[in-house]
Amino acid sequence: MIRPNWHILNRRRFFPVAVLTAAALLAVWGGASLLSGLSISEKDLFNKAFANTMACPSYRYSVEVRQGARDTVTLVEGARAEFNRIHIRGSMQKSRMEFIQIDDTTYMKDPWSDRWFTLKGNALVQSELFIMEFNPMGLLKIKDTGEIKRLGGEKVNGKKTVVLEMRPVIANPFLEQRYTDFKYKVWVDPGENLIRRALVQARLPGGAEGMAVEVKFWDFNGKININPPENFFSPKHQLP
């Protein structure tokens, strides 16, 4: 009687199972190749994350601006929804502030009376004074990334990210006129192609420490409702 070779039979059974298991692991951990630098360049990684983040209809964010890279002059949290609705609150120059922007109308909260005033048009949102608070992604608009270094991986709010460092040519006239020698660190989530955090540092034209801006993003594509405040002055009482 010929006895079956159980070793060979088990190996035959094991081989297809092992192949399927390996394929499943590769599918699950496919994003890990991004972290190891085997499947995408640093420039492509940043560009894809930037484009995808810009395309998100809603997200929450925080902005901290330090002058001289030490003293915090701005600290705000904000939310964007439907591309045309923004709500920010926090402090600037040690003064409380809160704004809601819906289409072409801005609602500004008076920090002393807690009453809301309206301002027609987008002048405030587009002004240089609030360029980083209303549109933090504007900080990351770049003409040329230059050389990008990959510094490794870190977690941001529990998400695995790749840390990129660059000295780009920026596309922000307001900042270009006031600062020089820009240095960027960007935390990119390669699994979702999103920017989770960014740190922008720059010097004054004379070489002294200028500013440091840290931006964090979360709750992408979340359900965010931004509506006009209830107790605001009607347009006929709007500020000039």
C-alpha positions in Angstrom: 0.0 0.0 0.0 1.3 3.4 -1.0 1.1 5.9 1.9 0.5 9.5 1.1 3.3 11.9 1.8 1.6 14.2 4.3 4.5 16.6 4.3 4.1 17.2 0.6 0.3 17.4 0.8 0.4 19.8 3.7 2.9 21.9 1.8 0.6 22.0 -1.3 -2.3 23.1 0.9 -0.2 25.6 2.7 1.2 27.3 -0.4 -2.0 28.8 -1.9 -3.1 29.8 1.6 0.2 31.5 2.2 0.0 33.3 -1.1 -3.5 34.6 -0.4 -2.5 35.7 3.1 0.5 37.6 1.7 -1.7 39.3 -0.9 -4.1 40.4 1.8 -1.3 41.7 3.9 0.1 43.7 1.0 -3.4 45.1 0.3 -3.8 46.2 4.0 -0.3 47.5 4.3 0.1 48.9 0.8 0.2 52.4 2.3 3.3 51.5 4.2 5.4 51.5 1.1 4.7 55.2 1.0 6.3 55.5 4.4 9.3 53.6 3.3 9.8 55.7 0.3 9.5 52.9 -2.3 6.5 54.0 -4.3 6.2 57.8 -4.6 8.6 60.7 -4.6 8.5 63.4 -1.9 7.3 66.0 -4.4 4.5 63.9 -5.6 3.5 63.0 -2.1 3.2 66.7 -1.1 1.5 67.7 -4.3 -1.1 65.0 -4.1 -1.8 65.7 -0.4 -2.1 69.4 -1.1 -4.5 69.0 -3.9 -6.6 66.5 -2.0 -6.7 68.7 1.1 -7.8 71.7 -1.0 -10.6 69.6 -2.5 -12.1 68.7 0.9 -15.4 70.5 1.3 -15.1 70.6 5.1 -12.5 70.4 7.8 -11.4 71.9 11.1 -8.1 73.6 11.8 -6.1 75.6 14.3 -3.5 78.3 13.6 -0.9 79.6 16.0 1.3 82.5 14.9 4.5 83.3 16.9 6.6 86.4 16.2 10.3 86.2 16.8 9.5 82.4 16.8 8.6 82.8 20.5 5.7 85.1 21.4 2.2 83.9 20.4 0.3 86.7 18.7 -2.5 84.7 17.2 -4.2 81.5 18.4 -7.4 80.5 16.7 -9.5 77.5 15.8 -11.6 77.4 12.7 -13.9 75.3 10.6 -14.7 75.4 6.9 -17.9 73.9 5.3 -19.2 73.8 1.8 -16.2 75.8 0.6 -17.9 79.1 1.2 -18.6 79.0 5.0 -15.9 79.7 7.6 -16.1 80.1 11.4 -13.1 81.2 13.4 -12.6 82.1 17.0 -9.7 82.7 19.3 -7.3 85.6 20.1 -5.2 88.0 18.1 -2.8 90.4 19.9 -4.3 89.3 23.2 -7.8 90.3 22.1 -10.7 88.0 21.7 -12.1 87.6 18.2 -14.8 85.6 16.4 -16.0 85.7 12.8 -18.4 83.9 10.6 -18.1 84.1 6.8 -20.9 82.9 4.6 -20.7 83.6 0.9 -20.0 87.4 0.7 -21.2 88.3 4.2 -19.0 88.5 7.3 -20.4 88.4 10.8 -18.1 89.9 13.4 -18.6 89.5 17.1 -18.0 92.5 19.3 -15.8 91.2 22.2 -17.2 93.7 24.7 -20.9 93.4 24.0 -21.1 90.0 22.4 -23.3 91.5 19.7 -22.7 90.6 16.0 -22.2 93.0 13.2 -22.3 92.4 9.5 -19.9 93.4 6.8 -20.9 92.9 3.2 -18.3 91.7 0.7 -15.2 89.6 1.0 -12.9 92.4 1.9 -12.2 91.1 5.4 -11.5 87.5 4.4 -9.3 88.6 1.6 -7.4 91.2 3.7 -3.8 90.7 4.6 -4.7 91.0 8.3 -6.6 87.7 8.3 -4.9 85.9 5.4 -3.7 82.9 7.6 -6.7 82.7 9.9 -9.4 82.5 7.2 -7.4 80.5 4.7 -4.6 78.4 6.3 -4.1 76.4 3.2 -3.0 79.6 1.5 0.3 79.2 3.4 1.0 76.0 1.5 0.6 77.4 -2.0 4.0 77.1 -3.4 5.6 78.1 -6.8 8.4 75.6 -6.5 9.0 73.1 -3.7 12.7 72.9 -4.4 14.4 69.9 -2.8 12.3 68.0 -0.3 13.7 65.9 2.5 11.9 63.1 4.1 12.6 63.2 7.9 10.8 60.0 8.9 7.3 59.2 10.2 5.3 60.6 13.1 1.7 60.2 14.3 -0.6 63.2 14.3 -3.8 62.7 16.2 -3.3 58.9 15.9 -2.7 59.1 12.1 0.6 57.9 10.6 2.2 60.7 8.7 5.4 61.3 6.7 7.3 64.4 7.7 8.6 66.4 4.8 11.0 69.4 5.0 11.6 72.0 2.2 12.7 75.5 1.5 10.2 76.5 -1.2 9.6 79.5 -3.3 6.2 80.5 -2.0 3.2 81.9 -3.9 2.0 84.4 -1.2 2.8 88.1 -2.0 1.9 89.2 1.5 4.4 87.0 3.1 7.1 87.5 0.4 7.1 91.2 1.0 7.7 90.9 4.7 9.8 87.7 5.2 12.6 85.7 3.6 14.3 82.3 4.0 11.2 80.2 4.3 11.4 76.8 5.8 8.5 74.3 5.8 7.8 71.1 7.6 4.7 69.3 6.5 3.1 66.2 8.0 1.4 64.2 5.2 -1.0 61.3 5.7 0.0 59.0 2.8 -2.9 56.7 3.4 -5.6 59.4 2.8 -3.4 61.8 0.9 -4.1 64.7 3.4 -2.0 67.3 5.1 -2.4 66.9 8.9 0.0 69.5 10.1 2.4 72.2 8.9 5.0 74.4 10.4 6.2 77.5 8.5 9.2 79.5 9.6 10.7 82.6 8.1 13.2 85.3 8.9 13.0 89.1 8.6 14.9 90.7 5.7 17.8 91.6 8.0 18.2 87.9 9.1 16.5 88.2 12.5 13.9 85.5 13.5 10.6 86.5 12.0 7.6 84.3 12.4 6.6 80.7 13.0 3.1 79.5 12.0 1.8 76.1 13.0 -1.3 74.8 11.4 -3.2 71.6 12.2 -6.1 70.0 10.3 -8.6 67.4 11.3 -12.2 66.2 10.9 -11.9 66.1 7.1 -15.2 65.8 5.2 -17.0 65.8 8.6 -20.5 67.1 9.1 -19.9 70.8 9.9 -22.8 73.3 10.1 -22.0 77.0 10.0 -24.9 79.3 10.1 -25.4 83.1 10.7 -25.5 84.1 14.4 -29.0 84.7 15.8 -28.4 88.2 17.3 -26.7 90.2 14.6 -27.5 93.7 13.3 -29.3 93.7 10.0 -27.5 94.9 6.9 -29.0 98.4 7.2 -26.9 98.7 10.4 -23.8 97.1 8.9 -20.4 98.5 9.6 -18.9 100.8 6.9 
